[in-house]
C-alpha cells in the first residue's frame, strides 16, 4: 500500500481536470476528459470522483488507479470481448479507437443490493417485484445472491442528471438503438461479467454488479469502451466474510467507492442538490481503498507516479510547446 503521508501530500496535487491544446476535440465527462482526433480518442482519467450522478471532489491517485486497472482488464479479457483499447501512453491516459457510444449502459447484477434510487434493493424494499422486466421472487433479503446474474440496462443521462433503469422493451421504445445492437451488447456484457466474476473469485473477491459502456467502431462492430471492472463501475465484496455477515444481517465488506457513498448517505445526502465537500480524511480513505482494490484484483503493487500530472501528460503525448 502507498504510504498515508504521500496520499495526504498528494491532496494538493490531484489531477482535477485538463485542457490539452492540440490533442483534439474535447468532451468532459464526470470523471474523464476525452479528446478525439483523426480516428483516435485519448481518455484522460482525472482524480475526480462521482456518485449519485454528481461530481463530489477529488481523490489522490484515483485516475492512475482506474486507468491502469482498466488497461489490465482490457488485456485480461481480450479473448472474451473486443475493446477500443490501443495503449497506455501515460499513467492517466488511455489511447483508444474512436467509437460511437451506444445510448445505453449495460448493467449486470448478481446480488440484490444498493442504496440509491436506481438500485434493485431500493425498488424491492419499496414493494416492487419487477425490475427492468425481470420478475423477482418474494422473500429476498438485502445483499442476497440472485438465482442468476441479471442484465438491467439503464438510459444514459446527461451529466448532472440521474440514469434510469429500464427493461429491454422500454429501452427500445425510447429509440436510438436497434434490437440487434442492444441484444449484441447485452451478450457481450454477460460474457464479460462471467469472466470478471471468475477472475475476482480467484483473488478472494465477489464481483457483485457492474456497468459496461459499448460503442461502435468505424466498421460497425460493437466493442467495449470506457472502463471495466473498476471500483468506479463495479461493486466488490470480500468473499471470505460474505456468508457469515449475510447470515448475521450485516452488510458485506466492500472494496469500492461505497466508502464515499456511505459517508454521504450518513449525512443524509442522496444526490439532490449541491453535495457537501469531501473532507481530507475521506479523500485519503477513498484513495487507500482504490489502491487496495487495484492490488487485490491484479496481484500487482501499485506504484504511483508523483510527477506533476499536467506537465507529464503533455510531455508523454508530445504536446509540449503547444
Secondary structure, 3 states (H helix, E strand, C coil): CCCHHHHHHHHHHCCCCCCCCCCCEEEECCCEEEEEECCEEEEEECCEEEECCEEEEECCCHHHHHHHHHHHHHHHCCCCCCECEEEEEECCEEEEECCEEEEEEEEEEEEECCCCCCCHHHHHHCCCCEECCEECCCCCCCCEEEEEEEECCEECCCCCCCCEECCHHHHHHHCCCCHHHHHHHHHHHHHHHHHHHHHHHCCCEEEEEEEEEEEECCCCCEEEECCCCCCCCEEEEECCCHHHHHHCCCCCCECCCHHHHHHHHHHCCCCCCCCCCCCHHHHHHHHHHHHHHHHHHHCCCCCCCCCCHHHHHHHHCCCCCC
